[in-house]
Amino acid sequence: MYEYQFVKVAAVWHGTILDTANYEATVDEYARGGWRLVQLLIYNPMLGLREHNLIFERPAGGGETAGALRTPSR
């Protein structure tokens, strides 16, 4: 069994260049808490990318490392 976190992260643009630092930092933060990125969703990119929707998973309680895993504060 797994638990999931759904996180919206703003897309930051510098002219026509997408700055990936915002969502990369979020992925790193969640990874330190024991979460694994399983999906990055972009809803209707034809309207312009405004946010990344990240889905993370980790084993639900009871696992040998469950006590060490913490949800990042966002």
CHARMM-style PDB file with segment names, atoms N, HN, CA, C and O in Angstrom:
ATOM      1  N   MET     1       0.848  -1.170   0.000  1.00  0.00      PROA
ATOM      2  CA  MET     1       0.000   0.000   0.000  1.00  0.00      PROA
ATOM      3  C   MET     1       0.896   1.237   0.000  1.00  0.00      PROA
ATOM      4  O   MET     1       1.959   1.250   0.621  1.00  0.00      PROA
ATOM      5  N   TYR     2       0.455   2.260  -0.698  1.00  0.00      PROA
ATOM      6  HN  TYR     2      -0.408   2.249  -1.202  1.00  0.00      PROA
ATOM      7  CA  TYR     2       1.204   3.512  -0.812  1.00  0.00      PROA
ATOM      8  C   TYR     2       0.329   4.687  -0.424  1.00  0.00      PROA
ATOM      9  O   TYR     2      -0.898   4.613  -0.482  1.00  0.00      PROA
ATOM     10  N   GLU     3       0.976   5.771  -0.027  1.00  0.00      PROA
ATOM     11  HN  GLU     3       1.973   5.831   0.020  1.00  0.00      PROA
ATOM     12  CA  GLU     3       0.277   7.035   0.170  1.00  0.00      PROA
ATOM     13  C   GLU     3       0.811   8.013  -0.866  1.00  0.00      PROA
ATOM     14  O   GLU     3       1.938   7.878  -1.342  1.00  0.00      PROA
ATOM     15  N   TYR     4      -0.008   8.993  -1.207  1.00  0.00      PROA
ATOM     16  HN  TYR     4      -0.924   9.103  -0.820  1.00  0.00      PROA
ATOM     17  CA  TYR     4       0.328   9.914  -2.289  1.00  0.00      PROA
ATOM     18  C   TYR     4       0.188  11.363  -1.847  1.00  0.00      PROA
ATOM     19  O   TYR     4      -0.636  11.700  -0.998  1.00  0.00      PROA
ATOM     20  N   GLN     5       1.012  12.204  -2.443  1.00  0.00      PROA
ATOM     21  HN  GLN     5       1.682  11.930  -3.133  1.00  0.00      PROA
ATOM     22  CA  GLN     5       0.932  13.651  -2.276  1.00  0.00      PROA
ATOM     23  C   GLN     5       0.787  14.266  -3.663  1.00  0.00      PROA
ATOM     24  O   GLN     5       1.494  13.880  -4.594  1.00  0.00      PROA
ATOM     25  N   PHE     6      -0.117  15.211  -3.799  1.00  0.00      PROA
ATOM     26  HN  PHE     6      -0.692  15.525  -3.043  1.00  0.00      PROA
ATOM     27  CA  PHE     6      -0.332  15.925  -5.052  1.00  0.00      PROA
ATOM     28  C   PHE     6       0.060  17.383  -4.796  1.00  0.00      PROA
ATOM     29  O   PHE     6      -0.532  18.063  -3.958  1.00  0.00      PROA
ATOM     30  N   VAL     7       1.066  17.843  -5.535  1.00  0.00      PROA
ATOM     31  HN  VAL     7       1.547  17.291  -6.216  1.00  0.00      PROA
ATOM     32  CA  VAL     7       1.655  19.156  -5.264  1.00  0.00      PROA
ATOM     33  C   VAL     7       1.639  20.003  -6.527  1.00  0.00      PROA
ATOM     34  O   VAL     7       2.098  19.569  -7.583  1.00  0.00      PROA
ATOM     35  N   LYS     8       1.104  21.221  -6.410  1.00  0.00      PROA
ATOM     36  HN  LYS     8       0.731  21.574  -5.552  1.00  0.00      PROA
ATOM     37  CA  LYS     8       1.120  22.165  -7.533  1.00  0.00      PROA
ATOM     38  C   LYS     8       2.288  23.122  -7.323  1.00  0.00      PROA
ATOM     39  O   LYS     8       2.450  23.696  -6.246  1.00  0.00      PROA
ATOM     40  N   VAL     9       3.102  23.287  -8.368  1.00  0.00      PROA
ATOM     41  HN  VAL     9       2.971  22.821  -9.244  1.00  0.00      PROA
ATOM     42  CA  VAL     9       4.273  24.155  -8.311  1.00  0.00      PROA
ATOM     43  C   VAL     9       4.185  25.131  -9.479  1.00  0.00      PROA
ATOM     44  O   VAL     9       4.006  24.722 -10.626  1.00  0.00      PROA
ATOM     45  N   ALA    10       4.311  26.414  -9.183  1.00  0.00      PROA
ATOM     46  HN  ALA    10       4.456  26.746  -8.251  1.00  0.00      PROA
ATOM     47  CA  ALA    10       4.213  27.435 -10.224  1.00  0.00      PROA
ATOM     48  C   ALA    10       5.327  27.281 -11.252  1.00  0.00      PROA
ATOM     49  O   ALA    10       6.477  27.015 -10.906  1.00  0.00      PROA
ATOM     50  N   ALA    11       4.967  27.454 -12.518  1.00  0.00      PROA
ATOM     51  HN  ALA    11       4.032  27.670 -12.800  1.00  0.00      PROA
ATOM     52  CA  ALA    11       5.962  27.481 -13.595  1.00  0.00      PROA
ATOM     53  C   ALA    11       6.502  28.905 -13.677  1.00  0.00      PROA
ATOM     54  O   ALA    11       5.736  29.867 -13.723  1.00  0.00      PROA
ATOM     55  N   VAL    12       7.821  29.029 -13.695  1.00  0.00      PROA
ATOM     56  HN  VAL    12       8.443  28.247 -13.658  1.00  0.00      PROA
ATOM     57  CA  VAL    12       8.476  30.344 -13.734  1.00  0.00      PROA
ATOM     58  C   VAL    12       9.148  30.491 -15.088  1.00  0.00      PROA
ATOM     59  O   VAL    12       9.950  29.652 -15.498  1.00  0.00      PROA
ATOM     60  N   TRP    13       8.805  31.577 -15.775  1.00  0.00      PROA
ATOM     61  HN  TRP    13       8.153  32.258 -15.442  1.00  0.00      PROA
ATOM     62  CA  TRP    13       9.350  31.838 -17.102  1.00  0.00      PROA
ATOM     63  C   TRP    13      10.277  33.041 -17.068  1.00  0.00      PROA
ATOM     64  O   TRP    13      10.016  34.016 -16.364  1.00  0.00      PROA
ATOM     65  N   HSD    14      11.355  32.968 -17.829  1.00  0.00      PROA
ATOM     66  HN  HSD    14      11.567  32.176 -18.400  1.00  0.00      PROA
ATOM     67  CA  HSD    14      12.257  34.093 -18.069  1.00  0.00      PROA
ATOM     68  C   HSD    14      12.227  34.320 -19.575  1.00  0.00      PROA
ATOM     69  O   HSD    14      13.011  33.743 -20.328  1.00  0.00      PROA
ATOM     70  N   GLY    15      11.309  35.170 -19.989  1.00  0.00      PROA
ATOM     71  HN  GLY    15      10.671  35.639 -19.378  1.00  0.00      PROA
ATOM     72  CA  GLY    15      11.092  35.343 -21.423  1.00  0.00      PROA
ATOM     73  C   GLY    15      10.455  34.081 -21.973  1.00  0.00      PROA
ATOM     74  O   GLY    15       9.349  33.724 -21.569  1.00  0.00      PROA
ATOM     75  N   THR    16      11.133  33.397 -22.889  1.00  0.00      PROA
ATOM     76  HN  THR    16      12.032  33.686 -23.218  1.00  0.00      PROA
ATOM     77  CA  THR    16      10.616  32.150 -23.462  1.00  0.00      PROA
ATOM     78  C   THR    16      11.283  30.915 -22.865  1.00  0.00      PROA
ATOM     79  O   THR    16      11.055  29.798 -23.330  1.00  0.00      PROA
ATOM     80  N   ILE    17      12.107  31.113 -21.833  1.00  0.00      PROA
ATOM     81  HN  ILE    17      12.291  32.020 -21.455  1.00  0.00      PROA
ATOM     82  CA  ILE    17      12.839  30.006 -21.195  1.00  0.00      PROA
ATOM     83  C   ILE    17      12.156  29.623 -19.884  1.00  0.00      PROA
ATOM     84  O   ILE    17      11.918  30.471 -19.024  1.00  0.00      PROA
ATOM     85  N   LEU    18      11.845  28.340 -19.746  1.00  0.00      PROA
ATOM     86  HN  LEU    18      12.038  27.652 -20.445  1.00  0.00      PROA
ATOM     87  CA  LEU    18      11.251  27.827 -18.513  1.00  0.00      PROA
ATOM     88  C   LEU    18      12.344  27.603 -17.485  1.00  0.00      PROA
ATOM     89  O   LEU    18      13.317  26.898 -17.752  1.00  0.00      PROA
ATOM     90  N   ASP    19      12.190  28.201 -16.306  1.00  0.00      PROA
ATOM     91  HN  ASP    19      11.400  28.774 -16.089  1.00  0.00      PROA
ATOM     92  CA  ASP    19      13.130  28.013 -15.197  1.00  0.00      PROA
ATOM     93  C   ASP    19      12.708  26.761 -14.433  1.00  0.00      PROA
ATOM     94  O   ASP    19      11.635  26.738 -13.831  1.00  0.00      PROA
ATOM     95  N   THR    20      13.533  25.732 -14.452  1.00  0.00      PROA
ATOM     96  HN  THR    20      14.405  25.751 -14.941  1.00  0.00      PROA
ATOM     97  CA  THR    20      13.187  24.454 -13.825  1.00  0.00      PROA
ATOM     98  C   THR    20      13.547  24.390 -12.344  1.00  0.00      PROA
ATOM     99  O   THR    20      13.194  23.422 -11.670  1.00  0.00      PROA
ATOM    100  N   ALA    21      14.237  25.396 -11.830  1.00  0.00      PROA
ATOM    101  HN  ALA    21      14.523  26.182 -12.378  1.00  0.00      PROA
ATOM    102  CA  ALA    21      14.704  25.359 -10.442  1.00  0.00      PROA
ATOM    103  C   ALA    21      13.556  25.210  -9.452  1.00  0.00      PROA
ATOM    104  O   ALA    21      13.710  24.539  -8.432  1.00  0.00      PROA
ATOM    105  N   ASN    22      12.413  25.821  -9.731  1.00  0.00      PROA
ATOM    106  HN  ASN    22      12.288  26.367 -10.560  1.00  0.00      PROA
ATOM    107  CA  ASN    22      11.279  25.783  -8.818  1.00  0.00      PROA
ATOM    108  C   ASN    22      10.782  24.356  -8.581  1.00  0.00      PROA
ATOM    109  O   ASN    22      10.634  23.936  -7.434  1.00  0.00      PROA
ATOM    110  N   TYR    23      10.526  23.622  -9.640  1.00  0.00      PROA
ATOM    111  HN  TYR    23      10.646  23.964 -10.573  1.00  0.00      PROA
ATOM    112  CA  TYR    23      10.022  22.263  -9.423  1.00  0.00      PROA
ATOM    113  C   TYR    23      11.138  21.285  -9.087  1.00  0.00      PROA
ATOM    114  O   TYR    23      10.881  20.286  -8.415  1.00  0.00      PROA
ATOM    115  N   GLU    24      12.364  21.534  -9.528  1.00  0.00      PROA
ATOM    116  HN  GLU    24      12.573  22.346 -10.074  1.00  0.00      PROA
ATOM    117  CA  GLU    24      13.481  20.674  -9.138  1.00  0.00      PROA
ATOM    118  C   GLU    24      13.708  20.741  -7.632  1.00  0.00      PROA
ATOM    119  O   GLU    24      13.982  19.719  -7.003  1.00  0.00      PROA
ATOM    120  N   ALA    25      13.596  21.924  -7.053  1.00  0.00      PROA
ATOM    121  HN  ALA    25      13.374  22.754  -7.564  1.00  0.00      PROA
ATOM    122  CA  ALA    25      13.749  22.078  -5.606  1.00  0.00      PROA
ATOM    123  C   ALA    25      12.650  21.324  -4.862  1.00  0.00      PROA
ATOM    124  O   ALA    25      12.903  20.728  -3.815  1.00  0.00      PROA
ATOM    125  N   THR    26      11.433  21.350  -5.401  1.00  0.00      PROA
ATOM    126  HN  THR    26      11.228  21.835  -6.251  1.00  0.00      PROA
ATOM    127  CA  THR    26      10.326  20.636  -4.773  1.00  0.00      PROA
ATOM    128  C   THR    26      10.559  19.132  -4.816  1.00  0.00      PROA
ATOM    129  O   THR    26      10.318  18.440  -3.827  1.00  0.00      PROA
ATOM    130  N   VAL    27      11.024  18.620  -5.948  1.00  0.00      PROA
ATOM    131  HN  VAL    27      11.221  19.181  -6.752  1.00  0.00      PROA
ATOM    132  CA  VAL    27      11.314  17.183  -6.065  1.00  0.00      PROA
ATOM    133  C   VAL    27      12.408  16.796  -5.064  1.00  0.00      PROA
ATOM    134  O   VAL    27      12.291  15.773  -4.388  1.00  0.00      PROA
ATOM    135  N   ASP    28      13.453  17.594  -4.966  1.00  0.00      PROA
ATOM    136  HN  ASP    28      13.548  18.424  -5.516  1.00  0.00      PROA
ATOM    137  CA  ASP    28      14.535  17.297  -4.008  1.00  0.00      PROA
ATOM    138  C   ASP    28      14.018  17.296  -2.572  1.00  0.00      PROA
ATOM    139  O   ASP    28      14.380  16.425  -1.780  1.00  0.00      PROA
ATOM    140  N   GLU    29      13.178  18.265  -2.240  1.00  0.00      PROA
ATOM    141  HN  GLU    29      12.885  18.972  -2.883  1.00  0.00      PROA
ATOM    142  CA  GLU    29      12.632  18.371  -0.886  1.00  0.00      PROA
ATOM    143  C   GLU    29      11.805  17.138  -0.532  1.00  0.00      PROA
ATOM    144  O   GLU    29      11.961  16.573   0.550  1.00  0.00      PROA
ATOM    145  N   TYR    30      10.936  16.724  -1.435  1.00  0.00      PROA
ATOM    146  HN  TYR    30      10.809  17.183  -2.315  1.00  0.00      PROA
ATOM    147  CA  TYR    30      10.100  15.557  -1.169  1.00  0.00      PROA
ATOM    148  C   TYR    30      10.933  14.278  -1.136  1.00  0.00      PROA
ATOM    149  O   TYR    30      10.643  13.380  -0.345  1.00  0.00      PROA
ATOM    150  N   ALA    31      11.950  14.180  -1.969  1.00  0.00      PROA
ATOM    151  HN  ALA    31      12.186  14.910  -2.611  1.00  0.00      PROA
ATOM    152  CA  ALA    31      12.821  12.992  -1.971  1.00  0.00      PROA
ATOM    153  C   ALA    31      13.499  12.834  -0.614  1.00  0.00      PROA
ATOM    154  O   ALA    31      13.633  11.716  -0.117  1.00  0.00      PROA
ATOM    155  N   ARG    32      13.926  13.935  -0.014  1.00  0.00      PROA
ATOM    156  HN  ARG    32      13.817  14.843  -0.417  1.00  0.00      PROA
ATOM    157  CA  ARG    32      14.543  13.865   1.320  1.00  0.00      PROA
ATOM    158  C   ARG    32      13.558  13.350   2.357  1.00  0.00      PROA
ATOM    159  O   ARG    32      13.971  12.800   3.378  1.00  0.00      PROA
ATOM    160  N   GLY    33      12.257  13.519   2.114  1.00  0.00      PROA
ATOM    161  HN  GLY    33      11.921  13.966   1.285  1.00  0.00      PROA
ATOM    162  CA  GLY    33      11.232  13.026   3.025  1.00  0.00      PROA
ATOM    163  C   GLY    33      10.784  11.611   2.707  1.00  0.00      PROA
ATOM    164  O   GLY    33       9.831  11.114   3.306  1.00  0.00      PROA
ATOM    165  N   GLY    34      11.464  10.952   1.766  1.00  0.00      PROA
ATOM    166  HN  GLY    34      12.239  11.355   1.280  1.00  0.00      PROA
ATOM    167  CA  GLY    34      11.131   9.575   1.445  1.00  0.00      PROA
ATOM    168  C   GLY    34      10.117   9.414   0.324  1.00  0.00      PROA
ATOM    169  O   GLY    34       9.673   8.299   0.048  1.00  0.00      PROA
ATOM    170  N   TRP    35       9.746  10.506  -0.324  1.00  0.00      PROA
ATOM    171  HN  TRP    35      10.107  11.412  -0.100  1.00  0.00      PROA
ATOM    172  CA  TRP    35       8.774  10.458  -1.406  1.00  0.00      PROA
ATOM    173  C   TRP    35       9.478  10.222  -2.730  1.00  0.00      PROA
ATOM    174  O   TRP    35      10.630  10.617  -2.910  1.00  0.00      PROA
ATOM    175  N   ARG    36       8.782   9.575  -3.656  1.00  0.00      PROA
ATOM    176  HN  ARG    36       7.847   9.253  -3.510  1.00  0.00      PROA
ATOM    177  CA  ARG    36       9.288   9.305  -4.998  1.00  0.00      PROA
ATOM    178  C   ARG    36       8.349   9.958  -6.000  1.00  0.00      PROA
ATOM    179  O   ARG    36       7.134   9.766  -5.944  1.00  0.00      PROA
ATOM    180  N   LEU    37       8.928  10.743  -6.930  1.00  0.00      PROA
ATOM    181  HN  LEU    37       9.915  10.900  -6.976  1.00  0.00      PROA
ATOM    182  CA  LEU    37       8.121  11.364  -7.977  1.00  0.00      PROA
ATOM    183  C   LEU    37       7.643  10.281  -8.934  1.00  0.00      PROA
ATOM    184  O   LEU    37       8.451   9.530  -9.479  1.00  0.00      PROA
ATOM    185  N   VAL    38       6.326  10.198  -9.139  1.00  0.00      PROA
ATOM    186  HN  VAL    38       5.670  10.809  -8.696  1.00  0.00      PROA
ATOM    187  CA  VAL    38       5.801   9.188 -10.051  1.00  0.00      PROA
ATOM    188  C   VAL    38       5.182   9.799 -11.298  1.00  0.00      PROA
ATOM    189  O   VAL    38       5.021   9.108 -12.304  1.00  0.00      PROA
ATOM    190  N   GLN    39       4.832  11.083 -11.253  1.00  0.00      PROA
ATOM    191  HN  GLN    39       4.963  11.644 -10.436  1.00  0.00      PROA
ATOM    192  CA  GLN    39       4.197  11.698 -12.424  1.00  0.00      PROA
ATOM    193  C   GLN    39       4.294  13.205 -12.338  1.00  0.00      PROA
ATOM    194  O   GLN    39       4.181  13.788 -11.259  1.00  0.00      PROA
ATOM    195  N   LEU    40       4.503  13.830 -13.481  1.00  0.00      PROA
ATOM    196  HN  LEU    40       4.594  13.356 -14.357  1.00  0.00      PROA
ATOM    197  CA  LEU    40       4.441  15.278 -13.627  1.00  0.00      PROA
ATOM    198  C   LEU    40       3.364  15.542 -14.665  1.00  0.00      PROA
ATOM    199  O   LEU    40       3.484  15.122 -15.816  1.00  0.00      PROA
ATOM    200  N   LEU    41       2.308  16.241 -14.254  1.00  0.00      PROA
ATOM    201  HN  LEU    41       2.211  16.582 -13.319  1.00  0.00      PROA
ATOM    202  CA  LEU    41       1.185  16.508 -15.158  1.00  0.00      PROA
ATOM    203  C   LEU    41       1.163  17.972 -15.556  1.00  0.00      PROA
ATOM    204  O   LEU    41       1.419  18.856 -14.737  1.00  0.00      PROA
ATOM    205  N   ILE    42       0.857  18.216 -16.806  1.00  0.00      PROA
ATOM    206  HN  ILE    42       0.649  17.498 -17.471  1.00  0.00      PROA
ATOM    207  CA  ILE    42       0.645  19.572 -17.303  1.00  0.00      PROA
ATOM    208  C   ILE    42      -0.742  19.583 -17.924  1.00  0.00      PROA
ATOM    209  O   ILE    42      -0.996  18.902 -18.918  1.00  0.00      PROA
ATOM    210  N   TYR    43      -1.637  20.365 -17.328  1.00  0.00      PROA
ATOM    211  HN  TYR    43      -1.431  20.918 -16.521  1.00  0.00      PROA
ATOM    212  CA  TYR    43      -2.999  20.431 -17.835  1.00  0.00      PROA
ATOM    213  C   TYR    43      -3.095  21.456 -18.954  1.00  0.00      PROA
ATOM    214  O   TYR    43      -2.735  22.618 -18.765  1.00  0.00      PROA
ATOM    215  N   ASN    44      -3.566  21.044 -20.092  1.00  0.00      PROA
ATOM    216  HN  ASN    44      -3.857  20.100 -20.246  1.00  0.00      PROA
ATOM    217  CA  ASN    44      -3.821  21.888 -21.251  1.00  0.00      PROA
ATOM    218  C   ASN    44      -2.684  22.869 -21.545  1.00  0.00      PROA
ATOM    219  O   ASN    44      -2.868  24.078 -21.412  1.00  0.00      PROA
ATOM    220  N   PRO    45      -1.513  22.365 -21.943  1.00  0.00      PROA
ATOM    221  CA  PRO    45      -0.373  23.240 -22.205  1.00  0.00      PROA
ATOM    222  C   PRO    45      -0.624  24.231 -23.343  1.00  0.00      PROA
ATOM    223  O   PRO    45       0.117  25.206 -23.477  1.00  0.00      PROA
ATOM    224  N   MET    46      -1.647  24.004 -24.160  1.00  0.00      PROA
ATOM    225  HN  MET    46      -2.248  23.213 -24.051  1.00  0.00      PROA
ATOM    226  CA  MET    46      -1.956  24.932 -25.250  1.00  0.00      PROA
ATOM    227  C   MET    46      -2.381  26.303 -24.713  1.00  0.00      PROA
ATOM    228  O   MET    46      -2.262  27.311 -25.409  1.00  0.00      PROA
ATOM    229  N   LEU    47      -2.872  26.330 -23.482  1.00  0.00      PROA
ATOM    230  HN  LEU    47      -2.969  25.511 -22.917  1.00  0.00      PROA
ATOM    231  CA  LEU    47      -3.284  27.601 -22.875  1.00  0.00      PROA
ATOM    232  C   LEU    47      -2.111  28.305 -22.190  1.00  0.00      PROA
ATOM    233  O   LEU    47      -2.270  29.410 -21.672  1.00  0.00      PROA
ATOM    234  N   GLY    48      -0.969  27.690 -22.184  1.00  0.00      PROA
ATOM    235  HN  GLY    48      -0.839  26.792 -22.605  1.00  0.00      PROA
ATOM    236  CA  GLY    48       0.206  28.263 -21.531  1.00  0.00      PROA
ATOM    237  C   GLY    48       0.483  27.560 -20.219  1.00  0.00      PROA
ATOM    238  O   GLY    48      -0.412  27.400 -19.389  1.00  0.00      PROA
ATOM    239  N   LEU    49       1.713  27.143 -20.034  1.00  0.00      PROA
ATOM    240  HN  LEU    49       2.440  27.272 -20.709  1.00  0.00      PROA
ATOM    241  CA  LEU    49       2.111  26.427 -18.821  1.00  0.00      PROA
ATOM    242  C   LEU    49       2.199  27.406 -17.658  1.00  0.00      PROA
ATOM    243  O   LEU    49       3.011  28.331 -17.677  1.00  0.00      PROA
ATOM    244  N   ARG    50       1.367  27.202 -16.655  1.00  0.00      PROA
ATOM    245  HN  ARG    50       0.707  26.451 -16.640  1.00  0.00      PROA
ATOM    246  CA  ARG    50       1.378  28.063 -15.475  1.00  0.00      PROA
ATOM    247  C   ARG    50       1.803  27.324 -14.222  1.00  0.00      PROA
ATOM    248  O   ARG    50       2.287  27.936 -13.269  1.00  0.00      PROA
ATOM    249  N   GLU    51       1.623  26.006 -14.218  1.00  0.00      PROA
ATOM    250  HN  GLU    51       1.230  25.509 -14.992  1.00  0.00      PROA
ATOM    251  CA  GLU    51       2.028  25.236 -13.052  1.00  0.00      PROA
ATOM    252  C   GLU    51       2.329  23.796 -13.441  1.00  0.00      PROA
ATOM    253  O   GLU    51       1.831  23.276 -14.440  1.00  0.00      PROA
ATOM    254  N   HSD    52       3.153  23.177 -12.623  1.00  0.00      PROA
ATOM    255  HN  HSD    52       3.557  23.599 -11.811  1.00  0.00      PROA
ATOM    256  CA  HSD    52       3.447  21.759 -12.743  1.00  0.00      PROA
ATOM    257  C   HSD    52       2.651  21.065 -11.650  1.00  0.00      PROA
ATOM    258  O   HSD    52       2.578  21.564 -10.528  1.00  0.00      PROA
ATOM    259  N   ASN    53       2.066  19.944 -11.955  1.00  0.00      PROA
ATOM    260  HN  ASN    53       2.125  19.538 -12.867  1.00  0.00      PROA
ATOM    261  CA  ASN    53       1.332  19.150 -10.978  1.00  0.00      PROA
ATOM    262  C   ASN    53       2.140  17.881 -10.747  1.00  0.00      PROA
ATOM    263  O   ASN    53       2.196  17.001 -11.606  1.00  0.00      PROA
ATOM    264  N   LEU    54       2.766  17.800  -9.575  1.00  0.00      PROA
ATOM    265  HN  LEU    54       2.721  18.515  -8.878  1.00  0.00      PROA
ATOM    266  CA  LEU    54       3.656  16.686  -9.263  1.00  0.00      PROA
ATOM    267  C   LEU    54       2.926  15.689  -8.376  1.00  0.00      PROA
ATOM    268  O   LEU    54       2.228  16.074  -7.438  1.00  0.00      PROA
ATOM    269  N   ILE    55       3.092  14.401  -8.678  1.00  0.00      PROA
ATOM    270  HN  ILE    55       3.659  14.088  -9.440  1.00  0.00      PROA
ATOM    271  CA  ILE    55       2.502  13.348  -7.859  1.00  0.00      PROA
ATOM    272  C   ILE    55       3.646  12.535  -7.273  1.00  0.00      PROA
ATOM    273  O   ILE    55       4.494  12.014  -7.998  1.00  0.00      PROA
ATOM    274  N   PHE    56       3.653  12.435  -5.941  1.00  0.00      PROA
ATOM    275  HN  PHE    56       2.964  12.859  -5.352  1.00  0.00      PROA
ATOM    276  CA  PHE    56       4.677  11.693  -5.215  1.00  0.00      PROA
ATOM    277  C   PHE    56       4.039  10.511  -4.503  1.00  0.00      PROA
ATOM    278  O   PHE    56       2.865  10.553  -4.136  1.00  0.00      PROA
ATOM    279  N   GLU    57       4.829   9.451  -4.311  1.00  0.00      PROA
ATOM    280  HN  GLU    57       5.782   9.417  -4.610  1.00  0.00      PROA
ATOM    281  CA  GLU    57       4.341   8.309  -3.538  1.00  0.00      PROA
ATOM    282  C   GLU    57       5.434   7.831  -2.597  1.00  0.00      PROA
ATOM    283  O   GLU    57       6.622   8.079  -2.806  1.00  0.00      PROA
ATOM    284  N   ARG    58       4.992   7.134  -1.551  1.00  0.00      PROA
ATOM    285  HN  ARG    58       4.027   6.932  -1.381  1.00  0.00      PROA
ATOM    286  CA  ARG    58       5.901   6.445  -0.632  1.00  0.00      PROA
ATOM    287  C   ARG    58       5.105   5.340   0.043  1.00  0.00      PROA
ATOM    288  O   ARG    58       3.876   5.388   0.069  1.00  0.00      PROA
ATOM    289  N   PRO    59       5.792   4.351   0.586  1.00  0.00      PROA
ATOM    290  CA  PRO    59       5.072   3.281   1.267  1.00  0.00      PROA
ATOM    291  C   PRO    59       4.255   3.834   2.438  1.00  0.00      PROA
ATOM    292  O   PRO    59       4.719   4.705   3.173  1.00  0.00      PROA
ATOM    293  N   ALA    60       3.056   3.325   2.598  1.00  0.00      PROA
ATOM    294  HN  ALA    60       2.679   2.618   2.000  1.00  0.00      PROA
ATOM    295  CA  ALA    60       2.210   3.728   3.728  1.00  0.00      PROA
ATOM    296  C   ALA    60       2.780   3.131   5.001  1.00  0.00      PROA
ATOM    297  O   ALA    60       3.551   2.174   4.941  1.00  0.00      PROA
ATOM    298  N   GLY    61       2.417   3.678   6.150  1.00  0.00      PROA
ATOM    299  HN  GLY    61       1.790   4.456   6.199  1.00  0.00      PROA
ATOM    300  CA  GLY    61       2.921   3.239   7.453  1.00  0.00      PROA
ATOM    301  C   GLY    61       3.131   1.737   7.583  1.00  0.00      PROA
ATOM    302  O   GLY    61       2.574   0.947   6.820  1.00  0.00      PROA
ATOM    303  N   GLY    62       3.942   1.360   8.560  1.00  0.00      PROA
ATOM    304  HN  GLY    62       4.394   2.001   9.179  1.00  0.00      PROA
ATOM    305  CA  GLY    62       4.190  -0.051   8.803  1.00  0.00      PROA
ATOM    306  C   GLY    62       5.461  -0.567   8.172  1.00  0.00      PROA
ATOM    307  O   GLY    62       5.953  -1.625   8.565  1.00  0.00      PROA
ATOM    308  N   GLY    63       6.017   0.160   7.188  1.00  0.00      PROA
ATOM    309  HN  GLY    63       5.617   1.020   6.869  1.00  0.00      PROA
ATOM    310  CA  GLY    63       7.265  -0.272   6.571  1.00  0.00      PROA
ATOM    311  C   GLY    63       8.428  -0.019   7.505  1.00  0.00      PROA
ATOM    312  O   GLY    63       8.301   0.749   8.459  1.00  0.00      PROA
ATOM    313  N   GLU    64       9.561  -0.653   7.247  1.00  0.00      PROA
ATOM    314  HN  GLU    64       9.664  -1.277   6.473  1.00  0.00      PROA
ATOM    315  CA  GLU    64      10.710  -0.517   8.141  1.00  0.00      PROA
ATOM    316  C   GLU    64      11.247   0.900   8.187  1.00  0.00      PROA
ATOM    317  O   GLU    64      11.869   1.281   9.179  1.00  0.00      PROA
ATOM    318  N   THR    65      11.027   1.702   7.138  1.00  0.00      PROA
ATOM    319  HN  THR    65      10.522   1.393   6.332  1.00  0.00      PROA
ATOM    320  CA  THR    65      11.517   3.078   7.153  1.00  0.00      PROA
ATOM    321  C   THR    65      10.388   4.083   7.366  1.00  0.00      PROA
ATOM    322  O   THR    65      10.621   5.291   7.325  1.00  0.00      PROA
ATOM    323  N   ALA    66       9.172   3.597   7.592  1.00  0.00      PROA
ATOM    324  HN  ALA    66       8.983   2.615   7.626  1.00  0.00      PROA
ATOM    325  CA  ALA    66       8.028   4.503   7.678  1.00  0.00      PROA
ATOM    326  C   ALA    66       8.213   5.560   8.746  1.00  0.00      PROA
ATOM    327  O   ALA    66       7.800   6.703   8.546  1.00  0.00      PROA
ATOM    328  N   GLY    67       8.819   5.221   9.871  1.00  0.00      PROA
ATOM    329  HN  GLY    67       9.154   4.293  10.034  1.00  0.00      PROA
ATOM    330  CA  GLY    67       9.009   6.198  10.936  1.00  0.00      PROA
ATOM    331  C   GLY    67       9.959   7.310  10.540  1.00  0.00      PROA
ATOM    332  O   GLY    67       9.860   8.414  11.074  1.00  0.00      PROA
ATOM    333  N   ALA    68      10.869   7.055   9.629  1.00  0.00      PROA
ATOM    334  HN  ALA    68      10.950   6.158   9.196  1.00  0.00      PROA
ATOM    335  CA  ALA    68      11.864   8.047   9.233  1.00  0.00      PROA
ATOM    336  C   ALA    68      11.341   8.982   8.135  1.00  0.00      PROA
ATOM    337  O   ALA    68      11.942  10.023   7.871  1.00  0.00      PROA
ATOM    338  N   LEU    69      10.237   8.619   7.504  1.00  0.00      PROA
ATOM    339  HN  LEU    69       9.749   7.773   7.719  1.00  0.00      PROA
ATOM    340  CA  LEU    69       9.730   9.417   6.385  1.00  0.00      PROA
ATOM    341  C   LEU    69       8.818  10.509   6.908  1.00  0.00      PROA
ATOM    342  O   LEU    69       7.939  10.257   7.733  1.00  0.00      PROA
ATOM    343  N   ARG    70       9.030  11.716   6.427  1.00  0.00      PROA
ATOM    344  HN  ARG    70       9.744  11.921   5.757  1.00  0.00      PROA
ATOM    345  CA  ARG    70       8.219  12.845   6.843  1.00  0.00      PROA
ATOM    346  C   ARG    70       7.758  13.627   5.616  1.00  0.00      PROA
ATOM    347  O   ARG    70       8.492  13.747   4.635  1.00  0.00      PROA
ATOM    348  N   THR    71       6.550  14.154   5.678  1.00  0.00      PROA
ATOM    349  HN  THR    71       5.953  14.057   6.475  1.00  0.00      PROA
ATOM    350  CA  THR    71       6.036  14.989   4.600  1.00  0.00      PROA
ATOM    351  C   THR    71       6.681  16.362   4.705  1.00  0.00      PROA
ATOM    352  O   THR    71       6.644  16.967   5.776  1.00  0.00      PROA
ATOM    353  N   PRO    72       7.273  16.875   3.629  1.00  0.00      PROA
ATOM    354  CA  PRO    72       7.870  18.214   3.682  1.00  0.00      PROA
ATOM    355  C   PRO    72       6.819  19.261   4.005  1.00  0.00      PROA
ATOM    356  O   PRO    72       5.647  19.108   3.659  1.00  0.00      PROA
ATOM    357  N   SER    73       7.244  20.324   4.670  1.00  0.00      PROA
ATOM    358  HN  SER    73       8.196  20.449   4.951  1.00  0.00      PROA
ATOM    359  CA  SER    73       6.316  21.398   4.997  1.00  0.00      PROA
ATOM    360  C   SER    73       6.172  22.326   3.808  1.00  0.00      PROA
ATOM    361  O   SER    73       7.130  23.000   3.431  1.00  0.00      PROA
ATOM    362  N   ARG    74       5.009  22.371   3.220  1.00  0.00      PROA
ATOM    363  HN  ARG    74       4.230  21.823   3.526  1.00  0.00      PROA
ATOM    364  CA  ARG    74       4.713  23.225   2.063  1.00  0.00      PROA
ATOM    365  C   ARG    74       3.439  23.953   2.325  1.00  0.00      PROA
ATOM    366  OT1 ARG    74       2.990  24.733   1.486  1.00  0.00      PROA
TER     367      ARG     74
END
